Amino acid sequence: MPRLLVFQHVAHEILGTLDPLLRDAGFRIKYVNFERHPDAEPNLEGYDGLIVLGGPMNVDEVESYPNLKTEVDLIKLAIEKEMPVLGVCLGSQLLAKALGAKVTTNSEKEIGWYDVSPTGEGLEDSLLSNFMQTEKIFQWHGDTFDLPKGAKLLASSPLCKNQAFRYGDKVYGFQFHLEVDKPMIERWLRVPENKKEIEDLKGKIDPEQIKADTPEHISRLNDLSNLVFSDFLELFGYNKKRQTLPSR
């Protein structure tokens, strides 16, 4: 039975649609909740892979969040061990930092539904091969990362060039959120810190528009997440019958 370590930073950022796929495939999941235990020092021993979830902090806020250094060190070790690694949003930024790339403030915050397009490398990648030329993907971030040396850029958006990358064969960073469903998005919009972040943008982001857009795009996103994450599970040696999405 494969064992997976998951780094969590805030209560509302969870595995989402990835969780049932993992459990159905027989994975045992161990969450490390750094919000509750910032001094935790997890060990990779006995685990087969690592997922690093999102959060509102910056990767360099180590004084306020000492776990960030712990995470970067463990991500480096997981890569050395050739374990499958997936970083989502903050997790992708921590992954990029672990690989020696800079993480900086993006030109604009992306909060809501945005166009994301796979690169040529992305269309040939097993995880993103079902992406169409442009997909509406859910986002919530203000920072971005440089592409790590040796990594392949898999997807971009007009406001943020580096949306997804692969390092080697088993390490992926996704700036966007494929793991959300409609209840998760609604919950995120109710979180006080998230509401304040939107309010501080002085009308640039409309939460009501996000709510209105979600029913239109969520079904396609969930279909993509099922395919992408199912293919991620194959990196552990878990095989499934490959699916293909119909053209829209």
Buried (B, 14 or more C-beta within 10 A) or exposed (E): EBEBBBBBBBEBBBBBBBBEBBEEBEBEBEBBBBEEEBEBEBEBEEBBBBBBBBBBBBBBEBEEBBBBEBBBEBBBBBBEBEBBBBBBBBBBBBBBBBBEBEBBEBEEBBBBBBEBBBBEBBBEBBBBBBBEEEBBBBBBBBBBBBBBEEBBBBBBBEBBBBBBBBBEEBBBBBBBBBBBBBEBBBBBBEBEEBEEBBEEBEEEBBBEEBBEBBEEBBEBBBBBBBBBBBBBBBBBEBEEEEEEBEEE
